[in-house]
């Protein structure tokens, strides 16, 4: 196996120059850079990342622990995190918590053992001690989408309150008054925030949110199905069900169709976390879209800022309402957002 000394000898430069070229250091002439890269190709040289990390105390690797890799929102988020990290010279190792706090802790522990340079986490909940402890120990960390109250690290997230207010106003204009929500887990910040925003928006229109119209979900499709089955069994079912994430919305749609009911003729359906599938369902589903690409890129930039000794601020971006035709809208409605 070729060594860095072999590359240096072939290129007629010092070992230090080879190292600078491989680390994209600007203080190398174009001629020397070309000769080094040619020598790298001749030998098929690959730097020893483990040895380099021991010398520099950096692995150029970030960890990402997401709540559920099967959720299209988090899959897309991971894609943008990886793209931005690669553009900044980092690799990403991904752990899927599957909405389980103990699995989240397992991934955090494993990533820390691999000496990652920084950690991005979308917490399954805030009850486990390792994640806050890692932040307190000095590991550069950023929360993305969700966060843990009282942990002093930057948070990159979308604010859905205005979009939920827009949704309720939209439903009210359509004549709907009995509105139900399938809420996310109370142990998550997003679960609490969305149900409270929904309640506040209803209050602005003089509407209440009875306990019977609150379904407790877990951001998984089965919970959306069960909550909707309970809504449909009520003496006075809701006119519209708002699912606080996309998987619960798909579960709700399954439950509605299993009853032989139609959307929106018999009951309306709206969702938080827009996904490409919603455009192709029959009917297309009205949803709240988060700026997933911007969130992923901003989270990586904030984390790299921490790694490099800066003090990045938290980032909050607006979500928006995408109006389609699952709540009784006219199918020809040209509006894509409010």
N, C-alpha and C positions, 0 to 999 in steps of 0.2 A: 504494500500500500504506500502510495507516494506521500511524502511529508511536505510541510510548508517550506522546508529548506530546499527540497528538490524543485519546487515551483520557483523559489527565489533564484536558484542557480540557473534554471532554464531561461528565466526572464532577464537575468543579469541585473537584479536589484537586491536590496537587502530584505531580510525576513520582515522587518518593520514595515517596509513599503508594501509587501504582499498583504500584511495584516490590515493596513490602512485601506487598501483597495477592497478587500473582502468585507470591510465594515463600512464601505461607502464614505470614507473620509474625504473631504473636499481638497485636502492639501497634497494631491498627487497629480503630476502632469498627465496630460492626455496620452502621451507616448508611453509613459511607464505603465499607466492603467491598461492600455491596449496589450502591451507585452505580457503583463501579469495574467490578464484574462485569457490570452492565447495559451500561456503555459498551463493554466488551470484546465483548459480544454484538452491539452496534450496528455496530461496525467489523469484526467478525470478526478481531480482533487476535490475532496469534500472536507470542510473544517470539522474538527471534533467539537461538537457543541458542548459536551459535558466538560471537557478540559477547559474550553473557553469560559464556561460559566464559573468554574472554580477560580480562574484568574481574575475575572471581571466582577464576580458576585452578581452577574445578571445572566438569565437564561433566554431573554428576548421572547418569553412565553407568557401569555395571559391565560387565566382561568375564567370560564364562564359557566355558572350554575344557573340553569333555567328551570322554570317551574314544571313545564310539561312539553317535551319535544314533539308529541303528537298534536299539540295545539298549533294550528297553522300560524297564529300570531307569533308565537315564540320561535317557531321554525324560521320564519322570515326575519325576526329580530336577530337570531343567531347568524343568519347569512350576512346581514349588514355589519354585525360586529366583526365577523371574520374578514370581510372585505376591507374594512377600515383599518383593522389591526395589521393586515398584510401590507397595506399601503404605507404604514408607519414602521414597517420592519419587524413586526411581531407575529408569532404563531399563536393559535388559540386551541386550548383543550377544553372540551365541552362536557359537562356533567348534567344528566337529566334527573331532577328530583322527583318527577312524577307526582307532584303535589304532596309529597311525604316529607315532613320535617326531618325524620331520622335519615332518610336517603340524602337529603340536602346536606346534612352534617357529614355524612360519609364522603360525599364529593368534595366538600370544603377541606376536610382533613387530608384526603388523598392529594388534592391540588397543592396544598401547603407543603406536604411531604416532597413534592416534585420541584420545590423551590421556584414556583412561578414568581414573576416580577410583580404581578398585581392580580386582583380578583374582581370580577363583575358578578353580582348575585341578584337574582330576582327571587326574594325569599318566599318559601312555601308558607311560613308564618314566622312570628317573632318569638316563639316559645323556647327554641333551642339555644343553648349558651355558646356554642362554638363560633358561630358566625359573628356575633357582636364581640366575642373575645378576640377573634382574629383581627378585627378592626382596631380594637384597643391595644393590641400588641405591636401595632405599627405596620402591619401588612397594608400596602396601598389597596383601597377597596372603594368601589362605587356600587350603589344600588341602582338597578334599572327596572323600570315599570312599577315595582313594589318596593317598599322600604320597611325598616324596623324602627318603630318609634324610640327616640332616645339615643340612637346610635349616631354619632357625629361623623358621618361621611357624606360626600356629595350624593345627591339623588337625581337621576335623570328619568323623567316620567312625563306622561301626558296628563293634562287636566281635562277631565271629561264633564265637569259640572255644567259649563255653558252648553255643551252639545246635548246633554241630558235635558237641560231646560228647553233647548230648541225642539227636542223630540216631543216632550210633553205638550208644548205649545202647538206643535204640528198635529198631534193626535187630538187635542182639544178642538182645533179648527175643523178637523174632519168629523167632529161630533161625538167622539168617544169620551165616556165619563168613567167607566169602570175599567181601571188600569191596574194590572198586576205586575209584579216583578219576581224573577227568579234570581235571588241574590247569591253572591259568592260567599266563601267562608268568612265568618265574622272575625277569624284570627288573621285575616289579611287586610292590609290597608285599602286595597282596591275594592275588596268585598264590602267593607264598611262605607267607603266614600261613595260608591255608586248607589247604594240603597238610600243613603241619606240625601244625596243630590236628587234622587227620584222623588223622595218624600217632600223635600222643599219645593220642587217644581210643581208638584200636585197642589201643594198648599197655596201657591201663587194664583192658582186658578179656582180656588175654593173647593178643592177635592181632597178627600181623605185617602189614606192608605190603610185599610183594615188589615188586621193580622191574617185574615183568611186569604188576602191577596199578596202575601209575602211567602214565597217558596224558598226554603233554604237549600242552596245548591253547593257544589264543591268544584265548580269550573270543569266538570266532566259531563259527558252527554247523558249518562244514566240518571244523574240527579235532575237534569232538565226535563227528562221524560217523566220521572216520578212526580215532580212538582206540578207539571202541566196536567197529568192525570188527576191530581187532587183538585186543581182549579176547575177542570171540566166536570167534576163530580159535585160541585157546589150547586145549591138551589138556584143561585144567580151567578153564573160563571162570568169572568171578566170579558170585556169586549176586545182587549188587546193584552197580550203577554209580552213583557220586555225582559229578555234574557240578558244577564249581565256579562256574558261572554259568548263567543261563537259556538263552542261545543255544546253548551247548555241550550242554545237556540236550536241546534240541529236535533237534540234530544226532544225539545218541545215540539218541533215539526213532526217527528216520528209519532209522538203521542197524539197529536191532532189528527194525523192521517189514519192512525190505528182506530180511531173512533169513527171513521168515515166522514170526518168534517173537512171543510175546505178553507184555505187561507186565500183571501181575507173575507170571503163571503160569510163564513160562520164565526170566525175569530181572527183577529189580527195578530201579527207577530213582528217584533223588532228585536234588534240585538246590539250589544256592545262588541267591539272588535270586528270590523268589517274584514271579510276574506273574499278572494276571487270567486269561490263557490257561490256566494250569495247572489251574484249577478246572473247565475245560470240556473238557480232553482226556479220552480214554478209555483207561485210568482217570485220574481226577484225580491230579496229581503231588504227592507229598510234597516239601516245599521249606522252605528257610530264608528267612524274610522280614526285610528290613531296614526300619527306620522311615524310609522315603524322604522323606515330608513333613517330619518333624522335622529330618532332616539338611539338607534344602534351606533351610528357614527359619533354622536355627541357623547355617549357613554364611554367609548374607547378613547376619545380625545381627553375627556376628564381624567380617566385612569392613567393614561400616559403622562398627563400633566402632573399627577401626584407622584408617579415614579420618578419623574425628572425634577422633583423638588418644588414644583409650583403649588399654588393653592386654588384649584379650580372651584367655581361656584356650582351650586345645584342648578339644573336646567329643567324648566317646566314648559312644555309645548302644548298648544291647543289641539284637542280632538275636534272633529267636525261631523255633522249629521249628513248622511247620504240618503236621500229620499228615493225610494223605488216604488213598489206597488203591493207590499204585503200587509198594509194597514188600511186598505180601502182607497188608496190614492188612485187617480186615473192612470191607466197604464201609459198614456202618452205624456204624462207629466215630465217636462224637460229638465226640471231642477235636479241638480246632483248634490247640492248642499244648501244650507241656510246660512 
